[in-house]
Amino acid sequence: MTHDFTRAEIEEGRHLFGGDWEFVAAAGSVASLPPMRGTEIAFAGRSNVGKSSLINALTGRKALARTSRTPGRTQELIFFTNGAGLNLVDMPGYGYAAAAKSKIAAWTELIHAYLLGRRNLARVYVLIDARHGLKETDTPALKALSEAAVSHQVVLTKADAVKKTELAGRIAEVEAALAKRPAAFPGVLVTSAEEGTGVQDVRAAVARLLAERRG
């Protein structure tokens, strides 16, 4: 789990996310996806894993992404931009059994089309609740990312709710599972949007990714 971000990467990450962020579009179908501009970073995960909370923490905006205690509230791909070439995408939460099967099928079709056709998508950060680790409901999403050959990395959320010894074991479990997936980026990022823990690491990881793509 050692990422060894440099001071320059941490500073660049702070600068990247420190601008003025704004809502761009909510796409519920392939036809309504906004034009591809700049670089996109997407956030996926089970319903209520904390995607919107992390996006708000990263951008320093309390209400940029709408948070909800109701699982399955985000039913579209939500796009945000900093106006300087970086775009964030809040993906629909998966694994919410109470949603209608037809709606789940529509979300799944939209996400697959997005992953396969979005050439400016640099990486998908898959959020996993640190209290529970990987679950069976995460498997289809990870499989879809592997099949689409989209670079992805796991971010553990809600780390403040887990004891340090338990957290270390959780990280090891996730890293072992990801080692079997060629498109998975090694190493797990650990965060708590509640306490701000790990937020600068995610920012630095994005800064490093963008630098590598430019280089």
C-alpha positions as CSV (number, residue, x, y, z in Angstrom):
1,M,0.0,0.0,0.0
2,T,3.0,2.3,-0.2
3,H,2.4,4.9,-2.8
4,D,5.3,7.3,-1.9
5,F,3.8,10.4,-3.4
6,T,6.3,13.2,-3.8
7,R,5.6,16.7,-2.4
8,A,5.3,17.9,-6.0
9,E,2.6,15.3,-6.7
10,I,0.7,16.2,-3.5
11,E,0.9,19.9,-4.4
12,E,-0.1,19.2,-8.0
13,G,-3.1,17.2,-6.7
14,R,-4.1,20.0,-4.5
15,H,-3.9,22.4,-7.4
16,L,-5.8,20.1,-9.7
17,F,-8.8,19.8,-7.4
18,G,-8.6,23.3,-6.0
19,G,-10.3,25.1,-8.9
20,D,-13.9,26.0,-9.6
21,W,-15.9,22.8,-10.1
22,E,-19.2,22.7,-11.8
23,F,-21.9,20.3,-12.8
24,V,-21.8,19.4,-16.5
25,A,-24.5,16.8,-17.2
26,A,-26.5,13.9,-15.9
27,A,-26.6,11.1,-18.5
28,G,-29.2,8.4,-18.3
29,S,-28.5,7.0,-21.7
30,V,-25.7,6.6,-24.2
31,A,-27.3,9.3,-26.4
32,S,-27.2,11.8,-23.6
33,L,-23.5,11.4,-22.7
34,P,-21.6,14.7,-23.0
35,P,-19.0,15.2,-25.7
36,M,-15.5,13.8,-24.8
37,R,-13.3,16.6,-23.6
38,G,-10.1,16.6,-21.6
39,T,-9.5,13.6,-19.2
40,E,-12.1,11.8,-17.3
41,I,-11.8,10.0,-13.9
42,A,-14.8,8.0,-12.8
43,F,-15.9,6.7,-9.4
44,A,-17.7,3.4,-9.1
45,G,-18.9,1.4,-6.2
46,R,-21.8,-0.2,-4.3
47,S,-24.8,2.0,-3.4
48,N,-24.0,4.1,-0.4
49,V,-20.3,3.3,-0.4
50,G,-19.5,7.1,-0.3
51,K,-18.8,8.1,-3.9
52,S,-20.5,11.5,-3.7
53,S,-18.9,12.2,-0.3
54,L,-15.4,11.4,-1.7
55,I,-16.0,13.7,-4.7
56,N,-17.1,16.5,-2.4
57,A,-14.0,15.9,-0.2
58,L,-11.7,15.9,-3.2
59,T,-13.0,19.1,-4.6
60,G,-13.5,20.8,-1.3
61,R,-17.1,21.4,-2.1
62,K,-19.7,20.3,0.4
63,A,-22.5,19.9,-2.1
64,L,-21.0,19.5,-5.5
65,A,-22.1,15.8,-5.7
66,R,-25.4,15.1,-4.1
67,T,-25.2,12.7,-1.2
68,S,-28.0,10.6,0.0
69,R,-28.7,8.0,2.7
70,T,-31.0,6.3,0.2
71,P,-29.3,3.5,-1.7
72,G,-29.6,3.7,-5.5
73,R,-30.3,7.4,-5.6
74,T,-27.7,8.1,-8.3
75,Q,-29.3,6.6,-11.4
76,E,-27.3,8.4,-14.0
77,L,-23.7,9.1,-14.9
78,I,-23.1,12.5,-13.3
79,F,-20.3,14.7,-14.9
80,F,-18.4,17.5,-13.2
81,T,-15.6,19.6,-14.7
82,N,-12.9,22.0,-13.3
83,G,-12.9,23.9,-16.6
84,A,-9.2,23.1,-17.1
85,G,-9.4,19.6,-18.7
86,L,-10.2,17.4,-15.8
87,N,-13.6,15.8,-15.5
88,L,-15.1,13.6,-12.7
89,V,-17.8,11.1,-13.2
90,D,-20.1,9.8,-10.4
91,M,-21.3,6.5,-11.6
92,P,-24.6,4.8,-10.5
93,G,-24.2,2.7,-7.4
94,Y,-24.6,-1.0,-8.0
95,G,-25.7,-3.9,-5.9
96,Y,-29.0,-2.3,-4.8
97,A,-31.4,-5.2,-4.8
98,A,-34.6,-3.1,-4.3
99,A,-34.3,-1.4,-7.6
100,A,-36.5,-2.7,-10.5
101,K,-34.7,-5.4,-12.6
102,S,-35.4,-3.4,-15.8
103,K,-33.8,-0.3,-14.2
104,I,-30.7,-2.3,-13.1
105,A,-30.4,-3.7,-16.6
106,A,-30.6,-0.2,-18.1
107,W,-27.9,1.1,-15.7
108,T,-25.7,-1.9,-16.5
109,E,-26.1,-1.4,-20.3
110,L,-25.3,2.3,-19.9
111,I,-22.2,1.6,-17.8
112,H,-20.8,-1.0,-20.2
113,A,-21.3,1.3,-23.2
114,Y,-19.6,4.1,-21.3
115,L,-16.6,2.0,-20.3
116,L,-16.1,0.6,-23.8
117,G,-16.6,3.9,-25.7
118,R,-15.0,6.6,-23.6
119,R,-11.5,7.1,-25.0
120,N,-10.7,9.9,-22.6
121,L,-11.5,7.8,-19.5
122,A,-8.1,7.5,-17.7
123,R,-9.1,5.4,-14.7
124,V,-12.0,4.2,-12.7
125,Y,-11.6,4.3,-8.9
126,V,-13.7,1.5,-7.4
127,L,-14.8,2.4,-3.9
128,I,-15.1,-0.4,-1.4
129,D,-16.4,0.0,2.1
130,A,-13.4,-0.7,4.4
131,R,-15.8,-2.2,7.0
132,H,-16.9,-5.0,4.6
133,G,-14.2,-5.4,2.0
134,L,-14.9,-6.9,-1.4
135,K,-18.3,-8.6,-1.8
136,E,-19.9,-10.7,-4.5
137,T,-21.8,-7.6,-5.7
138,D,-18.4,-6.0,-6.6
139,T,-17.5,-8.9,-8.9
140,P,-19.6,-7.9,-12.0
141,A,-18.2,-4.3,-11.9
142,L,-14.6,-5.5,-11.6
143,K,-15.3,-8.0,-14.4
144,A,-16.7,-5.3,-16.6
145,L,-13.7,-3.1,-16.1
146,S,-11.4,-6.0,-16.9
147,E,-13.3,-6.9,-20.0
148,A,-13.2,-3.3,-21.2
149,A,-9.5,-3.2,-20.3
150,V,-10.1,0.0,-18.3
151,S,-7.4,0.9,-15.8
152,H,-9.0,0.8,-12.3
153,Q,-7.8,1.1,-8.7
154,V,-9.6,0.3,-5.4
155,V,-10.2,3.1,-2.9
156,L,-11.3,1.9,0.6
157,T,-13.8,4.3,2.1
158,K,-15.0,4.9,5.7
159,A,-11.6,3.8,7.1
160,D,-12.3,5.8,10.3
161,A,-14.8,3.1,11.2
162,V,-12.3,0.2,11.1
163,K,-9.6,-0.6,13.7
164,K,-6.0,-0.3,12.3
165,T,-5.3,-4.0,12.7
166,E,-8.5,-5.0,10.9
167,L,-7.8,-2.4,8.2
168,A,-4.4,-3.9,7.5
169,G,-5.9,-7.2,6.9
170,R,-8.6,-5.7,4.7
171,I,-6.0,-4.0,2.5
172,A,-4.1,-7.3,2.1
173,E,-7.3,-9.2,1.1
174,V,-8.2,-6.6,-1.5
175,E,-4.6,-6.4,-2.9
176,A,-4.5,-10.2,-3.2
177,A,-7.8,-10.3,-5.1
178,L,-6.7,-7.5,-7.5
179,A,-3.5,-9.2,-8.3
180,K,-5.5,-11.6,-10.4
181,R,-6.9,-8.8,-12.6
182,P,-4.4,-7.4,-15.3
183,A,-6.3,-4.1,-15.7
184,A,-6.3,-3.4,-11.9
185,F,-3.8,-0.9,-10.7
186,P,-1.7,-2.3,-7.9
187,G,-2.0,-0.7,-4.4
188,V,-5.1,0.3,-2.5
189,L,-5.9,3.9,-1.5
190,V,-7.4,4.3,2.0
191,T,-9.7,7.2,2.7
192,S,-12.2,8.7,5.2
193,A,-14.3,11.5,3.7
194,E,-15.6,12.1,7.2
195,E,-12.1,12.8,8.6
196,G,-10.3,13.8,5.4
197,T,-7.9,10.9,5.7
198,G,-6.3,9.9,2.4
199,V,-8.0,12.6,0.4
200,Q,-4.6,14.1,-0.6
201,D,-3.4,10.7,-1.6
202,V,-6.3,10.3,-4.1
203,R,-5.6,13.7,-5.5
204,A,-1.9,12.9,-5.8
205,A,-2.7,9.6,-7.5
206,V,-4.8,11.5,-10.1
207,A,-1.9,14.0,-10.6
208,R,0.5,11.2,-11.1
209,L,-1.8,9.5,-13.6
210,L,-2.3,12.6,-15.6
211,A,1.5,13.3,-15.7
212,E,2.1,9.7,-16.9
213,R,-0.5,10.2,-19.7
214,R,1.2,13.4,-20.8
215,G,4.6,11.8,-20.7
